[in-house]
Each structure stands twice: as C-alpha cells, then as structure tokens.
Amino acid sequence: MKYRLTILMVVTVLFTSTHSCKKISTPNEDSKLLFGSWQYKCSSGGFSGTGLTTMNEKNYIEFTERGYCKVYEGTKCKYKKRFTLEEKESITGYLRSTIIYKGTTSINQSFEIYGDTLFLNDEVYDGYNYIYIKK
C-alpha cells in the first residue's frame, strides 16, 4: 500500500511540475515581444484622465513565457499573477492583443509594442493607460 501511495505522489509531482514549466501560447508573432522586463515610465487615466496610480519610476514589470506577470518595486517583487494571451475585441471595438489575468480581480489589459515601448491599456471605461520602456 505504501509503495502505491509513493508512486502516486511521485507521478503527481512530476505531472504538476512539468505542466507549470510549459510556455503559454501567443496569438501572433508580435505578442511574443511582450516577454521580458519593462521599466515603468508614466500613466494616465481614471475618470478625470489624471488619476494617480501606485506605480513610480522604481517599478518595473516582467512577463514570462511561462505565463507569469511579476510587478517589482526596486528589487522586491510586490506581487505575481498568472496570465494568458489572446486576440480579443477591445472596448474601442478593434481586435487587439490582450493579457488575460487568471484567478484575480485584475482588469484585463490590451497592449501594443512600438520599438522599445510597451503601451498597456486597462480594458474598462475610465481605466488606466501605462507606458513602459524595455529594460
């Protein structure tokens, strides 16, 4: 009985560890540019368009190929969330690459990348727009 239980536990650990190492799928080639670290530059939004966020010049964000979004303040990771990438219709009515956050109350974000600049847009009315520069 102990032998079977041990085998079951080993198989479970192997399955879950290999599953979590899998790269997420990307809806197009351009969305692969999202992976990496991005230094916070500025943001705007909210009801007045001048809303304040908790982000500052010490913050940066990292998107991994394994589907993790990590937000850092200096060298300290403030939080980590799971995500997937999809091509979805945005609130503006256009088809855009979108970050779908998993298991949180976070707002999904559409994104565009031009050169070394990432533009993240909250997919809600009166949301925020963020600009990041590739690290």
C-alpha positions as CSV (number, residue, x, y, z in Angstrom):
1,M,0.0,0.0,0.0
2,K,2.8,2.4,0.9
3,Y,4.5,1.6,-2.4
4,R,1.4,2.6,-4.4
5,L,0.9,5.8,-2.4
6,T,4.6,6.7,-3.0
7,I,4.2,6.0,-6.8
8,L,1.1,8.1,-6.9
9,M,2.7,11.0,-5.2
10,V,5.8,10.9,-7.5
11,V,3.6,10.8,-10.6
12,T,1.5,13.7,-9.3
13,V,4.6,15.8,-8.5
14,L,6.1,15.1,-11.9
15,F,2.9,16.0,-13.7
16,T,2.3,19.2,-11.9
17,S,6.0,20.3,-12.2
18,T,6.2,19.7,-16.0
19,H,2.8,21.3,-16.6
20,S,3.8,24.5,-14.8
21,C,7.0,24.7,-17.0
22,K,5.1,24.9,-20.2
23,K,5.3,28.0,-22.3
24,I,2.0,29.8,-22.9
25,S,0.7,30.2,-26.4
26,T,0.8,33.5,-28.2
27,P,-1.9,34.7,-30.6
28,N,0.6,36.2,-33.0
29,E,4.3,36.8,-33.5
30,D,4.1,40.4,-32.3
31,S,2.8,39.3,-28.9
32,K,6.0,37.4,-28.2
33,L,7.7,40.8,-27.9
34,L,5.8,41.2,-24.5
35,F,8.1,38.7,-22.8
36,G,10.8,40.3,-20.7
37,S,11.2,43.2,-18.3
38,W,9.7,46.7,-18.7
39,Q,10.5,49.8,-16.7
40,Y,7.6,52.0,-15.7
41,K,7.6,55.4,-17.5
42,C,4.2,57.0,-16.9
43,S,0.5,56.5,-16.8
44,S,-2.8,58.4,-17.1
45,G,-6.4,57.5,-16.7
46,G,-9.3,57.3,-14.3
47,F,-12.4,59.5,-14.5
48,S,-10.5,62.8,-15.0
49,G,-7.7,61.4,-17.1
50,T,-5.2,62.5,-14.4
51,G,-5.8,59.7,-11.9
52,L,-2.9,58.6,-9.7
53,T,-1.6,55.0,-9.6
54,T,0.7,53.3,-7.1
55,M,3.4,52.9,-9.8
56,N,6.5,55.1,-9.8
57,E,9.9,55.2,-11.5
58,K,11.2,52.4,-9.2
59,N,8.7,50.0,-10.6
60,Y,9.1,47.5,-13.4
61,I,7.0,44.7,-14.7
62,E,8.1,41.3,-16.1
63,F,6.1,39.0,-18.3
64,T,7.5,35.4,-18.6
65,E,7.0,32.9,-21.3
66,R,5.6,30.6,-18.6
67,G,2.6,32.9,-18.1
68,Y,3.6,34.9,-15.0
69,C,3.3,38.7,-14.6
70,K,5.6,40.0,-11.8
71,V,5.5,43.6,-10.6
72,Y,8.6,44.8,-8.8
73,E,9.4,47.9,-6.7
74,G,13.1,48.2,-6.8
75,T,14.4,44.6,-6.4
76,K,11.4,43.4,-4.4
77,C,8.6,41.5,-6.1
78,K,5.4,43.2,-4.9
79,Y,3.1,40.5,-6.5
80,K,2.9,37.8,-9.1
81,K,-0.1,36.8,-11.2
82,R,-0.8,34.2,-13.9
83,F,-1.9,35.3,-17.4
84,T,-2.6,34.1,-20.9
85,L,-2.5,36.0,-24.2
86,E,-5.5,36.2,-26.6
87,E,-6.5,38.3,-29.6
88,K,-9.8,40.0,-28.4
89,E,-12.0,42.8,-29.4
90,S,-11.1,45.8,-27.1
91,I,-13.5,48.2,-25.7
92,T,-12.7,50.5,-28.6
93,G,-14.1,47.9,-31.0
94,Y,-10.8,46.9,-32.5
95,L,-9.1,43.4,-32.4
96,R,-6.1,43.7,-30.1
97,S,-3.6,41.5,-28.3
98,T,-4.9,41.1,-24.7
99,I,-3.4,40.0,-21.4
100,I,-6.0,37.8,-19.6
101,Y,-5.1,37.7,-15.9
102,K,-6.1,34.4,-14.1
103,G,-7.7,34.0,-10.7
104,T,-7.6,37.6,-9.7
105,T,-9.9,40.6,-9.8
106,S,-7.3,42.3,-12.1
107,I,-8.6,44.1,-15.1
108,N,-7.5,42.5,-18.4
109,Q,-5.2,44.7,-20.5
110,S,-4.7,45.2,-24.2
111,F,-1.3,46.0,-25.3
112,E,0.8,47.3,-28.2
113,I,4.6,47.4,-28.6
114,Y,6.4,50.0,-30.7
115,G,10.1,49.7,-30.8
116,D,11.2,49.5,-27.1
117,T,7.9,50.9,-25.7
118,L,5.0,48.9,-24.3
119,F,1.6,50.5,-24.1
120,L,-0.8,48.7,-21.6
121,N,-4.4,49.7,-21.6
122,D,-7.0,48.6,-19.0
123,E,-9.9,47.1,-20.8
124,V,-12.6,49.1,-18.9
125,Y,-14.0,52.5,-19.3
126,D,-12.3,55.1,-17.1
127,G,-9.3,52.7,-16.8
128,Y,-5.6,53.5,-16.9
129,N,-3.1,53.5,-19.7
130,Y,0.5,52.7,-18.8
131,I,3.8,53.2,-20.7
132,Y,6.8,51.1,-20.1
133,I,10.3,51.0,-21.7
134,K,12.1,47.7,-22.4
135,K,14.8,47.1,-19.8
